[in-house]
Each structure stands twice: as C-alpha cells, then as structure tokens.
Amino acid sequence: MLIQTNLQVECPRCRGGMRSAVVKTAIWAGERLYAVEDVPAYVCEACGERLYDEDTTNAIRRLTEDGFSRAEARHEILVPVFSLGDRIIE
C-alpha cells in the first residue's frame, strides 16, 4: 500500500482533514456493477470525500480495462436494487 500515513492532506471539497484508509468502491461498466475491495484511499473525516493516489488510480483503470474477469473475482454478492421513481415528492 503506497499511502503515507504521516502526510497531511486537505479535502478539496470541504477543506477538512483526510486520513488514510482502506475502502470498498463500486464501479459501473456498461450495465454491470462491480465491487472492488482493499482500495487504499484518503478519506475526509468531515464530508467523506475520497481521494486515490496515482498507483491506486492506475490499478483501478487496469482492472476496468481488463474487463473484470470473473476468474479473478474473490467472491460475489447479491445486491438489492431500489427505485426512487415513486418516492420523490414534488
């Protein structure tokens, strides 16, 4: 993991302090949703904004370009899907 724990990073959204963390993220590719675990990131302690370093960004890009090979998946999860179509009050 390449994130430095002693590096002070300011959140670009709210200017809050960011901390090193390992997170999960979701990526849509076409009509498919993929979950990616063990993602090193800086996470804002105030607003939750996430930043990824260049090595992490490149790894995510390569994973996306490789097409999310099912053979490389660690496991699969079932994800419920909800709609706000009938819940929005105007």
PDB file of N, CA, C and O in Angstrom:
ATOM      1  N   MET A   1       0.857  -1.168   0.000  1.00  0.00           N
ATOM      2  CA  MET A   1       0.000   0.000   0.000  1.00  0.00           C
ATOM      3  C   MET A   1       0.905   1.234   0.000  1.00  0.00           C
ATOM      4  O   MET A   1       1.858   1.302   0.776  1.00  0.00           O
ATOM      5  N   LEU A   2       0.616   2.193  -0.853  1.00  0.00           N
ATOM      6  CA  LEU A   2       1.524   3.313  -1.049  1.00  0.00           C
ATOM      7  C   LEU A   2       1.106   4.598  -0.349  1.00  0.00           C
ATOM      8  O   LEU A   2       1.796   5.610  -0.474  1.00  0.00           O
ATOM      9  N   ILE A   3       0.004   4.588   0.378  1.00  0.00           N
ATOM     10  CA  ILE A   3      -0.441   5.806   1.044  1.00  0.00           C
ATOM     11  C   ILE A   3       0.425   6.048   2.270  1.00  0.00           C
ATOM     12  O   ILE A   3       0.633   5.145   3.081  1.00  0.00           O
ATOM     13  N   GLN A   4       0.923   7.254   2.401  1.00  0.00           N
ATOM     14  CA  GLN A   4       1.749   7.615   3.547  1.00  0.00           C
ATOM     15  C   GLN A   4       0.856   8.082   4.689  1.00  0.00           C
ATOM     16  O   GLN A   4       0.015   8.961   4.502  1.00  0.00           O
ATOM     17  N   THR A   5       1.034   7.501   5.864  1.00  0.00           N
ATOM     18  CA  THR A   5       0.171   7.849   6.988  1.00  0.00           C
ATOM     19  C   THR A   5       0.533   9.192   7.619  1.00  0.00           C
ATOM     20  O   THR A   5      -0.302   9.799   8.289  1.00  0.00           O
ATOM     21  N   ASN A   6       1.762   9.663   7.417  1.00  0.00           N
ATOM     22  CA  ASN A   6       2.165  10.922   8.038  1.00  0.00           C
ATOM     23  C   ASN A   6       1.934  12.131   7.134  1.00  0.00           C
ATOM     24  O   ASN A   6       2.237  13.256   7.532  1.00  0.00           O
ATOM     25  N   LEU A   7       1.416  11.928   5.957  1.00  0.00           N
ATOM     26  CA  LEU A   7       1.174  13.010   5.008  1.00  0.00           C
ATOM     27  C   LEU A   7      -0.135  13.706   5.348  1.00  0.00           C
ATOM     28  O   LEU A   7      -1.164  13.042   5.475  1.00  0.00           O
ATOM     29  N   GLN A   8      -0.122  15.024   5.499  1.00  0.00           N
ATOM     30  CA  GLN A   8      -1.334  15.782   5.769  1.00  0.00           C
ATOM     31  C   GLN A   8      -1.973  16.158   4.441  1.00  0.00           C
ATOM     32  O   GLN A   8      -1.356  16.816   3.603  1.00  0.00           O
ATOM     33  N   VAL A   9      -3.210  15.735   4.263  1.00  0.00           N
ATOM     34  CA  VAL A   9      -3.932  16.016   3.026  1.00  0.00           C
ATOM     35  C   VAL A   9      -5.196  16.774   3.386  1.00  0.00           C
ATOM     36  O   VAL A   9      -5.921  16.389   4.303  1.00  0.00           O
ATOM     37  N   GLU A  10      -5.459  17.858   2.657  1.00  0.00           N
ATOM     38  CA  GLU A  10      -6.656  18.662   2.879  1.00  0.00           C
ATOM     39  C   GLU A  10      -7.715  18.265   1.861  1.00  0.00           C
ATOM     40  O   GLU A  10      -7.415  18.103   0.678  1.00  0.00           O
ATOM     41  N   CYS A  11      -8.939  18.111   2.315  1.00  0.00           N
ATOM     42  CA  CYS A  11     -10.042  17.742   1.437  1.00  0.00           C
ATOM     43  C   CYS A  11     -10.311  18.858   0.434  1.00  0.00           C
ATOM     44  O   CYS A  11     -10.466  20.013   0.831  1.00  0.00           O
ATOM     45  N   PRO A  12     -10.370  18.534  -0.864  1.00  0.00           N
ATOM     46  CA  PRO A  12     -10.635  19.555  -1.867  1.00  0.00           C
ATOM     47  C   PRO A  12     -12.081  20.047  -1.840  1.00  0.00           C
ATOM     48  O   PRO A  12     -12.376  21.121  -2.365  1.00  0.00           O
ATOM     49  N   ARG A  13     -12.978  19.282  -1.239  1.00  0.00           N
ATOM     50  CA  ARG A  13     -14.388  19.657  -1.189  1.00  0.00           C
ATOM     51  C   ARG A  13     -14.682  20.594  -0.016  1.00  0.00           C
ATOM     52  O   ARG A  13     -15.282  21.652  -0.206  1.00  0.00           O
ATOM     53  N   CYS A  14     -14.260  20.210   1.202  1.00  0.00           N
ATOM     54  CA  CYS A  14     -14.658  20.985   2.387  1.00  0.00           C
ATOM     55  C   CYS A  14     -13.476  21.522   3.184  1.00  0.00           C
ATOM     56  O   CYS A  14     -13.666  22.222   4.178  1.00  0.00           O
ATOM     57  N   ARG A  15     -12.264  21.200   2.758  1.00  0.00           N
ATOM     58  CA  ARG A  15     -11.033  21.629   3.431  1.00  0.00           C
ATOM     59  C   ARG A  15     -10.811  20.944   4.779  1.00  0.00           C
ATOM     60  O   ARG A  15      -9.960  21.368   5.561  1.00  0.00           O
ATOM     61  N   GLY A  16     -11.577  19.885   5.049  1.00  0.00           N
ATOM     62  CA  GLY A  16     -11.379  19.111   6.271  1.00  0.00           C
ATOM     63  C   GLY A  16     -10.127  18.259   6.168  1.00  0.00           C
ATOM     64  O   GLY A  16      -9.508  18.175   5.107  1.00  0.00           O
ATOM     65  N   GLY A  17      -9.761  17.635   7.261  1.00  0.00           N
ATOM     66  CA  GLY A  17      -8.597  16.759   7.280  1.00  0.00           C
ATOM     67  C   GLY A  17      -8.945  15.384   6.725  1.00  0.00           C
ATOM     68  O   GLY A  17     -10.050  14.876   6.920  1.00  0.00           O
ATOM     69  N   MET A  18      -7.982  14.797   6.031  1.00  0.00           N
ATOM     70  CA  MET A  18      -8.192  13.476   5.465  1.00  0.00           C
ATOM     71  C   MET A  18      -7.278  12.489   6.169  1.00  0.00           C
ATOM     72  O   MET A  18      -6.185  12.837   6.615  1.00  0.00           O
ATOM     73  N   ARG A  19      -7.755  11.234   6.261  1.00  0.00           N
ATOM     74  CA  ARG A  19      -6.965  10.180   6.890  1.00  0.00           C
ATOM     75  C   ARG A  19      -6.794   9.029   5.903  1.00  0.00           C
ATOM     76  O   ARG A  19      -7.608   8.845   4.999  1.00  0.00           O
ATOM     77  N   SER A  20      -5.735   8.264   6.087  1.00  0.00           N
ATOM     78  CA  SER A  20      -5.513   7.077   5.273  1.00  0.00           C
ATOM     79  C   SER A  20      -6.500   6.001   5.684  1.00  0.00           C
ATOM     80  O   SER A  20      -6.792   5.835   6.868  1.00  0.00           O
ATOM     81  N   ALA A  21      -7.018   5.264   4.697  1.00  0.00           N
ATOM     82  CA  ALA A  21      -7.966   4.192   4.981  1.00  0.00           C
ATOM     83  C   ALA A  21      -7.921   3.184   3.846  1.00  0.00           C
ATOM     84  O   ALA A  21      -7.380   3.456   2.775  1.00  0.00           O
ATOM     85  N   VAL A  22      -8.490   2.030   4.095  1.00  0.00           N
ATOM     86  CA  VAL A  22      -8.692   1.027   3.061  1.00  0.00           C
ATOM     87  C   VAL A  22     -10.203   0.899   2.909  1.00  0.00           C
ATOM     88  O   VAL A  22     -10.905   0.586   3.870  1.00  0.00           O
ATOM     89  N   VAL A  23     -10.702   1.144   1.693  1.00  0.00           N
ATOM     90  CA  VAL A  23     -12.145   1.240   1.465  1.00  0.00           C
ATOM     91  C   VAL A  23     -12.604   0.247   0.396  1.00  0.00           C
ATOM     92  O   VAL A  23     -11.796  -0.435  -0.235  1.00  0.00           O
ATOM     93  N   LYS A  24     -13.902   0.187   0.219  1.00  0.00           N
ATOM     94  CA  LYS A  24     -14.527  -0.527  -0.892  1.00  0.00           C
ATOM     95  C   LYS A  24     -15.095   0.526  -1.822  1.00  0.00           C
ATOM     96  O   LYS A  24     -15.469   1.613  -1.382  1.00  0.00           O
ATOM     97  N   THR A  25     -15.162   0.212  -3.102  1.00  0.00           N
ATOM     98  CA  THR A  25     -15.777   1.118  -4.050  1.00  0.00           C
ATOM     99  C   THR A  25     -16.583   0.305  -5.057  1.00  0.00           C
ATOM    100  O   THR A  25     -16.371  -0.898  -5.208  1.00  0.00           O
ATOM    101  N   ALA A  26     -17.499   0.963  -5.736  1.00  0.00           N
ATOM    102  CA  ALA A  26     -18.329   0.314  -6.748  1.00  0.00           C
ATOM    103  C   ALA A  26     -18.081   0.987  -8.083  1.00  0.00           C
ATOM    104  O   ALA A  26     -17.965   2.209  -8.168  1.00  0.00           O
ATOM    105  N   ILE A  27     -18.002   0.171  -9.127  1.00  0.00           N
ATOM    106  CA  ILE A  27     -17.735   0.677 -10.471  1.00  0.00           C
ATOM    107  C   ILE A  27     -18.766   0.085 -11.429  1.00  0.00           C
ATOM    108  O   ILE A  27     -18.947  -1.131 -11.487  1.00  0.00           O
ATOM    109  N   TRP A  28     -19.435   0.952 -12.174  1.00  0.00           N
ATOM    110  CA  TRP A  28     -20.346   0.509 -13.228  1.00  0.00           C
ATOM    111  C   TRP A  28     -19.547   0.367 -14.508  1.00  0.00           C
ATOM    112  O   TRP A  28     -18.798   1.268 -14.884  1.00  0.00           O
ATOM    113  N   ALA A  29     -19.707  -0.767 -15.179  1.00  0.00           N
ATOM    114  CA  ALA A  29     -19.125  -0.981 -16.504  1.00  0.00           C
ATOM    115  C   ALA A  29     -20.257  -1.492 -17.383  1.00  0.00           C
ATOM    116  O   ALA A  29     -20.678  -2.642 -17.262  1.00  0.00           O
ATOM    117  N   GLY A  30     -20.743  -0.635 -18.262  1.00  0.00           N
ATOM    118  CA  GLY A  30     -21.928  -0.975 -19.035  1.00  0.00           C
ATOM    119  C   GLY A  30     -23.109  -1.105 -18.093  1.00  0.00           C
ATOM    120  O   GLY A  30     -23.385  -0.196 -17.310  1.00  0.00           O
ATOM    121  N   GLU A  31     -23.804  -2.223 -18.163  1.00  0.00           N
ATOM    122  CA  GLU A  31     -24.962  -2.467 -17.298  1.00  0.00           C
ATOM    123  C   GLU A  31     -24.601  -3.287 -16.064  1.00  0.00           C
ATOM    124  O   GLU A  31     -25.489  -3.687 -15.312  1.00  0.00           O
ATOM    125  N   ARG A  32     -23.317  -3.542 -15.844  1.00  0.00           N
ATOM    126  CA  ARG A  32     -22.883  -4.381 -14.723  1.00  0.00           C
ATOM    127  C   ARG A  32     -22.237  -3.536 -13.635  1.00  0.00           C
ATOM    128  O   ARG A  32     -21.520  -2.576 -13.914  1.00  0.00           O
ATOM    129  N   LEU A  33     -22.505  -3.913 -12.396  1.00  0.00           N
ATOM    130  CA  LEU A  33     -21.929  -3.253 -11.224  1.00  0.00           C
ATOM    131  C   LEU A  33     -20.882  -4.172 -10.624  1.00  0.00           C
ATOM    132  O   LEU A  33     -21.129  -5.361 -10.419  1.00  0.00           O
ATOM    133  N   TYR A  34     -19.704  -3.612 -10.342  1.00  0.00           N
ATOM    134  CA  TYR A  34     -18.615  -4.378  -9.750  1.00  0.00           C
ATOM    135  C   TYR A  34     -18.192  -3.725  -8.441  1.00  0.00           C
ATOM    136  O   TYR A  34     -18.077  -2.502  -8.359  1.00  0.00           O
ATOM    137  N   ALA A  35     -17.964  -4.537  -7.426  1.00  0.00           N
ATOM    138  CA  ALA A  35     -17.451  -4.052  -6.145  1.00  0.00           C
ATOM    139  C   ALA A  35     -15.957  -4.340  -6.099  1.00  0.00           C
ATOM    140  O   ALA A  35     -15.514  -5.426  -6.474  1.00  0.00           O
ATOM    141  N   VAL A  36     -15.188  -3.370  -5.640  1.00  0.00           N
ATOM    142  CA  VAL A  36     -13.737  -3.523  -5.527  1.00  0.00           C
ATOM    143  C   VAL A  36     -13.369  -3.277  -4.066  1.00  0.00           C
ATOM    144  O   VAL A  36     -13.685  -2.228  -3.505  1.00  0.00           O
ATOM    145  N   GLU A  37     -12.699  -4.253  -3.459  1.00  0.00           N
ATOM    146  CA  GLU A  37     -12.300  -4.163  -2.055  1.00  0.00           C
ATOM    147  C   GLU A  37     -10.814  -3.853  -1.943  1.00  0.00           C
ATOM    148  O   GLU A  37     -10.081  -3.894  -2.932  1.00  0.00           O
ATOM    149  N   ASP A  38     -10.382  -3.544  -0.732  1.00  0.00           N
ATOM    150  CA  ASP A  38      -8.960  -3.330  -0.417  1.00  0.00           C
ATOM    151  C   ASP A  38      -8.364  -2.171  -1.209  1.00  0.00           C
ATOM    152  O   ASP A  38      -7.246  -2.264  -1.715  1.00  0.00           O
ATOM    153  N   VAL A  39      -9.117  -1.085  -1.309  1.00  0.00           N
ATOM    154  CA  VAL A  39      -8.699   0.092  -2.073  1.00  0.00           C
ATOM    155  C   VAL A  39      -8.092   1.115  -1.113  1.00  0.00           C
ATOM    156  O   VAL A  39      -8.809   1.661  -0.275  1.00  0.00           O
ATOM    157  N   PRO A  40      -6.775   1.390  -1.213  1.00  0.00           N
ATOM    158  CA  PRO A  40      -6.178   2.425  -0.369  1.00  0.00           C
ATOM    159  C   PRO A  40      -6.683   3.801  -0.799  1.00  0.00           C
ATOM    160  O   PRO A  40      -6.754   4.101  -1.990  1.00  0.00           O
ATOM    161  N   ALA A  41      -7.032   4.632   0.180  1.00  0.00           N
ATOM    162  CA  ALA A  41      -7.593   5.950  -0.129  1.00  0.00           C
ATOM    163  C   ALA A  41      -7.306   6.914   0.998  1.00  0.00           C
ATOM    164  O   ALA A  41      -6.941   6.514   2.104  1.00  0.00           O
ATOM    165  N   TYR A  42      -7.475   8.188   0.703  1.00  0.00           N
ATOM    166  CA  TYR A  42      -7.573   9.223   1.729  1.00  0.00           C
ATOM    167  C   TYR A  42      -9.060   9.515   1.859  1.00  0.00           C
ATOM    168  O   TYR A  42      -9.740   9.728   0.855  1.00  0.00           O
ATOM    169  N   VAL A  43      -9.571   9.528   3.083  1.00  0.00           N
ATOM    170  CA  VAL A  43     -10.990   9.765   3.324  1.00  0.00           C
ATOM    171  C   VAL A  43     -11.131  10.981   4.224  1.00  0.00           C
ATOM    172  O   VAL A  43     -10.509  11.047   5.284  1.00  0.00           O
ATOM    173  N   CYS A  44     -11.956  11.953   3.803  1.00  0.00           N
ATOM    174  CA  CYS A  44     -12.190  13.157   4.592  1.00  0.00           C
ATOM    175  C   CYS A  44     -12.973  12.791   5.849  1.00  0.00           C
ATOM    176  O   CYS A  44     -14.000  12.116   5.780  1.00  0.00           O
ATOM    177  N   GLU A  45     -12.482  13.240   6.982  1.00  0.00           N
ATOM    178  CA  GLU A  45     -13.147  12.965   8.256  1.00  0.00           C
ATOM    179  C   GLU A  45     -14.412  13.797   8.431  1.00  0.00           C
ATOM    180  O   GLU A  45     -15.246  13.479   9.278  1.00  0.00           O
ATOM    181  N   ALA A  46     -14.566  14.863   7.638  1.00  0.00           N
ATOM    182  CA  ALA A  46     -15.742  15.729   7.757  1.00  0.00           C
ATOM    183  C   ALA A  46     -16.849  15.355   6.779  1.00  0.00           C
ATOM    184  O   ALA A  46     -18.001  15.191   7.181  1.00  0.00           O
ATOM    185  N   CYS A  47     -16.510  15.216   5.492  1.00  0.00           N
ATOM    186  CA  CYS A  47     -17.561  15.022   4.482  1.00  0.00           C
ATOM    187  C   CYS A  47     -17.537  13.654   3.799  1.00  0.00           C
ATOM    188  O   CYS A  47     -18.462  13.328   3.055  1.00  0.00           O
ATOM    189  N   GLY A  48     -16.506  12.854   4.034  1.00  0.00           N
ATOM    190  CA  GLY A  48     -16.443  11.522   3.442  1.00  0.00           C
ATOM    191  C   GLY A  48     -15.849  11.444   2.043  1.00  0.00           C
ATOM    192  O   GLY A  48     -15.758  10.357   1.472  1.00  0.00           O
ATOM    193  N   GLU A  49     -15.444  12.577   1.482  1.00  0.00           N
ATOM    194  CA  GLU A  49     -14.802  12.594   0.160  1.00  0.00           C
ATOM    195  C   GLU A  49     -13.623  11.622   0.161  1.00  0.00           C
ATOM    196  O   GLU A  49     -12.921  11.487   1.163  1.00  0.00           O
ATOM    197  N   ARG A  50     -13.413  10.944  -0.974  1.00  0.00           N
ATOM    198  CA  ARG A  50     -12.302  10.010  -1.105  1.00  0.00           C
ATOM    199  C   ARG A  50     -11.349  10.475  -2.190  1.00  0.00           C
ATOM    200  O   ARG A  50     -11.773  10.962  -3.238  1.00  0.00           O
ATOM    201  N   LEU A  51     -10.060  10.321  -1.931  1.00  0.00           N
ATOM    202  CA  LEU A  51      -9.028  10.585  -2.924  1.00  0.00           C
ATOM    203  C   LEU A  51      -8.162   9.350  -3.047  1.00  0.00           C
ATOM    204  O   LEU A  51      -7.883   8.682  -2.052  1.00  0.00           O
ATOM    205  N   TYR A  52      -7.732   9.042  -4.270  1.00  0.00           N
ATOM    206  CA  TYR A  52      -6.865   7.903  -4.518  1.00  0.00           C
ATOM    207  C   TYR A  52      -5.546   8.407  -5.087  1.00  0.00           C
ATOM    208  O   TYR A  52      -5.520   9.352  -5.876  1.00  0.00           O
ATOM    209  N   ASP A  53      -4.443   7.765  -4.677  1.00  0.00           N
ATOM    210  CA  ASP A  53      -3.156   8.163  -5.237  1.00  0.00           C
ATOM    211  C   ASP A  53      -3.015   7.621  -6.658  1.00  0.00           C
ATOM    212  O   ASP A  53      -3.870   6.870  -7.127  1.00  0.00           O
ATOM    213  N   GLU A  54      -1.959   7.997  -7.326  1.00  0.00           N
ATOM    214  CA  GLU A  54      -1.771   7.638  -8.731  1.00  0.00           C
ATOM    215  C   GLU A  54      -1.677   6.127  -8.931  1.00  0.00           C
ATOM    216  O   GLU A  54      -2.251   5.599  -9.883  1.00  0.00           O
ATOM    217  N   ASP A  55      -0.962   5.420  -8.046  1.00  0.00           N
ATOM    218  CA  ASP A  55      -0.835   3.971  -8.187  1.00  0.00           C
ATOM    219  C   ASP A  55      -2.194   3.281  -8.060  1.00  0.00           C
ATOM    220  O   ASP A  55      -2.489   2.350  -8.810  1.00  0.00           O
ATOM    221  N   THR A  56      -3.017   3.730  -7.119  1.00  0.00           N
ATOM    222  CA  THR A  56      -4.347   3.149  -6.932  1.00  0.00           C
ATOM    223  C   THR A  56      -5.234   3.454  -8.128  1.00  0.00           C
ATOM    224  O   THR A  56      -5.946   2.577  -8.618  1.00  0.00           O
ATOM    225  N   THR A  57      -5.192   4.696  -8.599  1.00  0.00           N
ATOM    226  CA  THR A  57      -5.973   5.079  -9.780  1.00  0.00           C
ATOM    227  C   THR A  57      -5.584   4.234 -10.986  1.00  0.00           C
ATOM    228  O   THR A  57      -6.450   3.789 -11.740  1.00  0.00           O
ATOM    229  N   ASN A  58      -4.291   4.012 -11.171  1.00  0.00           N
ATOM    230  CA  ASN A  58      -3.824   3.188 -12.292  1.00  0.00           C
ATOM    231  C   ASN A  58      -4.281   1.737 -12.148  1.00  0.00           C
ATOM    232  O   ASN A  58      -4.643   1.105 -13.141  1.00  0.00           O
ATOM    233  N   ALA A  59      -4.270   1.198 -10.922  1.00  0.00           N
ATOM    234  CA  ALA A  59      -4.725  -0.176 -10.693  1.00  0.00           C
ATOM    235  C   ALA A  59      -6.215  -0.312 -11.004  1.00  0.00           C
ATOM    236  O   ALA A  59      -6.637  -1.300 -11.606  1.00  0.00           O
ATOM    237  N   ILE A  60      -7.009   0.675 -10.596  1.00  0.00           N
ATOM    238  CA  ILE A  60      -8.450   0.660 -10.903  1.00  0.00           C
ATOM    239  C   ILE A  60      -8.673   0.755 -12.409  1.00  0.00           C
ATOM    240  O   ILE A  60      -9.518   0.048 -12.958  1.00  0.00           O
ATOM    241  N   ARG A  61      -7.925   1.617 -13.074  1.00  0.00           N
ATOM    242  CA  ARG A  61      -8.038   1.753 -14.530  1.00  0.00           C
ATOM    243  C   ARG A  61      -7.699   0.442 -15.221  1.00  0.00           C
ATOM    244  O   ARG A  61      -8.416   0.026 -16.131  1.00  0.00           O
ATOM    245  N   ARG A  62      -6.606  -0.227 -14.803  1.00  0.00           N
ATOM    246  CA  ARG A  62      -6.223  -1.501 -15.426  1.00  0.00           C
ATOM    247  C   ARG A  62      -7.292  -2.567 -15.198  1.00  0.00           C
ATOM    248  O   ARG A  62      -7.613  -3.325 -16.114  1.00  0.00           O
ATOM    249  N   LEU A  63      -7.845  -2.630 -13.992  1.00  0.00           N
ATOM    250  CA  LEU A  63      -8.903  -3.591 -13.689  1.00  0.00           C
ATOM    251  C   LEU A  63     -10.107  -3.364 -14.603  1.00  0.00           C
ATOM    252  O   LEU A  63     -10.691  -4.313 -15.126  1.00  0.00           O
ATOM    253  N   THR A  64     -10.467  -2.098 -14.786  1.00  0.00           N
ATOM    254  CA  THR A  64     -11.595  -1.746 -15.660  1.00  0.00           C
ATOM    255  C   THR A  64     -11.287  -2.103 -17.114  1.00  0.00           C
ATOM    256  O   THR A  64     -12.127  -2.681 -17.804  1.00  0.00           O
ATOM    257  N   GLU A  65     -10.095  -1.762 -17.576  1.00  0.00           N
ATOM    258  CA  GLU A  65      -9.709  -2.062 -18.958  1.00  0.00           C
ATOM    259  C   GLU A  65      -9.634  -3.563 -19.218  1.00  0.00           C
ATOM    260  O   GLU A  65      -9.916  -4.014 -20.328  1.00  0.00           O
ATOM    261  N   ASP A  66      -9.254  -4.342 -18.198  1.00  0.00           N
ATOM    262  CA  ASP A  66      -9.160  -5.801 -18.343  1.00  0.00           C
ATOM    263  C   ASP A  66     -10.531  -6.459 -18.371  1.00  0.00           C
ATOM    264  O   ASP A  66     -10.637  -7.646 -18.676  1.00  0.00           O
ATOM    265  N   GLY A  67     -11.584  -5.707 -18.056  1.00  0.00           N
ATOM    266  CA  GLY A  67     -12.943  -6.209 -18.181  1.00  0.00           C
ATOM    267  C   GLY A  67     -13.474  -6.985 -17.000  1.00  0.00           C
ATOM    268  O   GLY A  67     -14.443  -7.728 -17.151  1.00  0.00           O
ATOM    269  N   PHE A  68     -12.878  -6.844 -15.825  1.00  0.00           N
ATOM    270  CA  PHE A  68     -13.372  -7.504 -14.616  1.00  0.00           C
ATOM    271  C   PHE A  68     -13.550  -9.003 -14.837  1.00  0.00           C
ATOM    272  O   PHE A  68     -14.664  -9.519 -14.752  1.00  0.00           O
ATOM    273  N   SER A  69     -12.467  -9.688 -15.115  1.00  0.00           N
ATOM    274  CA  SER A  69     -12.507 -11.132 -15.355  1.00  0.00           C
ATOM    275  C   SER A  69     -13.135 -11.862 -14.169  1.00  0.00           C
ATOM    276  O   SER A  69     -12.665 -11.744 -13.038  1.00  0.00           O
ATOM    277  N   ARG A  70     -14.175 -12.598 -14.433  1.00  0.00           N
ATOM    278  CA  ARG A  70     -14.874 -13.336 -13.379  1.00  0.00           C
ATOM    279  C   ARG A  70     -13.943 -14.334 -12.688  1.00  0.00           C
ATOM    280  O   ARG A  70     -14.126 -14.637 -11.509  1.00  0.00           O
ATOM    281  N   ALA A  71     -12.953 -14.841 -13.410  1.00  0.00           N
ATOM    282  CA  ALA A  71     -11.998 -15.794 -12.842  1.00  0.00           C
ATOM    283  C   ALA A  71     -11.145 -15.148 -11.742  1.00  0.00           C
ATOM    284  O   ALA A  71     -10.642 -15.850 -10.865  1.00  0.00           O
ATOM    285  N   GLU A  72     -10.979 -13.832 -11.779  1.00  0.00           N
ATOM    286  CA  GLU A  72     -10.176 -13.128 -10.782  1.00  0.00           C
ATOM    287  C   GLU A  72     -10.988 -12.639  -9.584  1.00  0.00           C
ATOM    288  O   GLU A  72     -10.414 -12.164  -8.604  1.00  0.00           O
ATOM    289  N   ALA A  73     -12.306 -12.748  -9.649  1.00  0.00           N
ATOM    290  CA  ALA A  73     -13.158 -12.257  -8.555  1.00  0.00           C
ATOM    291  C   ALA A  73     -12.906 -13.061  -7.286  1.00  0.00           C
ATOM    292  O   ALA A  73     -12.809 -14.288  -7.327  1.00  0.00           O
ATOM    293  N   ARG A  74     -12.799 -12.358  -6.153  1.00  0.00           N
ATOM    294  CA  ARG A  74     -12.601 -13.029  -4.867  1.00  0.00           C
ATOM    295  C   ARG A  74     -13.878 -13.714  -4.398  1.00  0.00           C
ATOM    296  O   ARG A  74     -13.829 -14.814  -3.847  1.00  0.00           O
ATOM    297  N   HIS A  75     -15.019 -13.068  -4.615  1.00  0.00           N
ATOM    298  CA  HIS A  75     -16.328 -13.620  -4.275  1.00  0.00           C
ATOM    299  C   HIS A  75     -17.383 -12.775  -4.940  1.00  0.00           C
ATOM    300  O   HIS A  75     -17.065 -11.746  -5.536  1.00  0.00           O
ATOM    301  N   GLU A  76     -18.643 -13.188  -4.853  1.00  0.00           N
ATOM    302  CA  GLU A  76     -19.751 -12.439  -5.433  1.00  0.00           C
ATOM    303  C   GLU A  76     -20.760 -12.127  -4.339  1.00  0.00           C
ATOM    304  O   GLU A  76     -20.863 -12.850  -3.348  1.00  0.00           O
ATOM    305  N   ILE A  77     -21.511 -11.031  -4.532  1.00  0.00           N
ATOM    306  CA  ILE A  77     -22.541 -10.639  -3.589  1.00  0.00           C
ATOM    307  C   ILE A  77     -23.839 -10.378  -4.345  1.00  0.00           C
ATOM    308  O   ILE A  77     -23.822 -10.069  -5.536  1.00  0.00           O
ATOM    309  N   LEU A  78     -24.947 -10.502  -3.653  1.00  0.00           N
ATOM    310  CA  LEU A  78     -26.257 -10.181  -4.211  1.00  0.00           C
ATOM    311  C   LEU A  78     -26.608  -8.774  -3.757  1.00  0.00           C
ATOM    312  O   LEU A  78     -26.530  -8.473  -2.566  1.00  0.00           O
ATOM    313  N   VAL A  79     -26.994  -7.904  -4.690  1.00  0.00           N
ATOM    314  CA  VAL A  79     -27.272  -6.504  -4.372  1.00  0.00           C
ATOM    315  C   VAL A  79     -28.725  -6.172  -4.684  1.00  0.00           C
ATOM    316  O   VAL A  79     -29.134  -6.256  -5.843  1.00  0.00           O
ATOM    317  N   PRO A  80     -29.520  -5.796  -3.676  1.00  0.00           N
ATOM    318  CA  PRO A  80     -30.895  -5.372  -3.951  1.00  0.00           C
ATOM    319  C   PRO A  80     -30.891  -4.037  -4.705  1.00  0.00           C
ATOM    320  O   PRO A  80     -30.015  -3.200  -4.488  1.00  0.00           O
ATOM    321  N   VAL A  81     -31.864  -3.846  -5.579  1.00  0.00           N
ATOM    322  CA  VAL A  81     -31.976  -2.615  -6.361  1.00  0.00           C
ATOM    323  C   VAL A  81     -33.302  -1.943  -6.011  1.00  0.00           C
ATOM    324  O   VAL A  81     -34.355  -2.580  -6.037  1.00  0.00           O
ATOM    325  N   PHE A  82     -33.241  -0.656  -5.685  1.00  0.00           N
ATOM    326  CA  PHE A  82     -34.414   0.126  -5.325  1.00  0.00           C
ATOM    327  C   PHE A  82     -34.615   1.240  -6.336  1.00  0.00           C
ATOM    328  O   PHE A  82     -33.685   1.589  -7.064  1.00  0.00           O
ATOM    329  N   SER A  83     -35.807   1.799  -6.390  1.00  0.00           N
ATOM    330  CA  SER A  83     -36.125   2.911  -7.268  1.00  0.00           C
ATOM    331  C   SER A  83     -36.697   4.064  -6.459  1.00  0.00           C
ATOM    332  O   SER A  83     -37.478   3.861  -5.530  1.00  0.00           O
ATOM    333  N   LEU A  84     -36.305   5.260  -6.820  1.00  0.00           N
ATOM    334  CA  LEU A  84     -36.890   6.457  -6.227  1.00  0.00           C
ATOM    335  C   LEU A  84     -38.022   7.000  -7.071  1.00  0.00           C
ATOM    336  O   LEU A  84     -38.623   8.014  -6.716  1.00  0.00           O
ATOM    337  N   GLY A  85     -38.325   6.348  -8.182  1.00  0.00           N
ATOM    338  CA  GLY A  85     -39.342   6.812  -9.118  1.00  0.00           C
ATOM    339  C   GLY A  85     -40.670   7.150  -8.484  1.00  0.00           C
ATOM    340  O   GLY A  85     -41.283   8.152  -8.851  1.00  0.00           O
ATOM    341  N   ASP A  86     -41.135   6.348  -7.546  1.00  0.00           N
ATOM    342  CA  ASP A  86     -42.424   6.617  -6.918  1.00  0.00           C
ATOM    343  C   ASP A  86     -42.284   7.215  -5.513  1.00  0.00           C
ATOM    344  O   ASP A  86     -43.277   7.335  -4.796  1.00  0.00           O
ATOM    345  N   ARG A  87     -41.091   7.583  -5.122  1.00  0.00           N
ATOM    346  CA  ARG A  87     -40.862   8.113  -3.781  1.00  0.00           C
ATOM    347  C   ARG A  87     -40.545   9.609  -3.756  1.00  0.00           C
ATOM    348  O   ARG A  87     -40.510  10.218  -2.687  1.00  0.00           O
ATOM    349  N   ILE A  88     -40.317  10.194  -4.914  1.00  0.00           N
ATOM    350  CA  ILE A  88     -39.984  11.615  -4.965  1.00  0.00           C
ATOM    351  C   ILE A  88     -41.255  12.435  -4.848  1.00  0.00           C
ATOM    352  O   ILE A  88     -42.188  12.282  -5.636  1.00  0.00           O
ATOM    353  N   ILE A  89     -41.276  13.308  -3.852  1.00  0.00           N
ATOM    354  CA  ILE A  89     -42.429  14.167  -3.629  1.00  0.00           C
ATOM    355  C   ILE A  89     -42.100  15.547  -4.183  1.00  0.00           C
ATOM    356  O   ILE A  89     -41.113  16.168  -3.789  1.00  0.00           O
ATOM    357  N   GLU A  90     -42.928  16.013  -5.093  1.00  0.00           N
ATOM    358  CA  GLU A  90     -42.676  17.323  -5.709  1.00  0.00           C
ATOM    359  C   GLU A  90     -43.549  18.375  -5.090  1.00  0.00           C
ATOM    360  O   GLU A  90     -43.479  19.541  -5.478  1.00  0.00           O
TER     361      GLU A  90
END
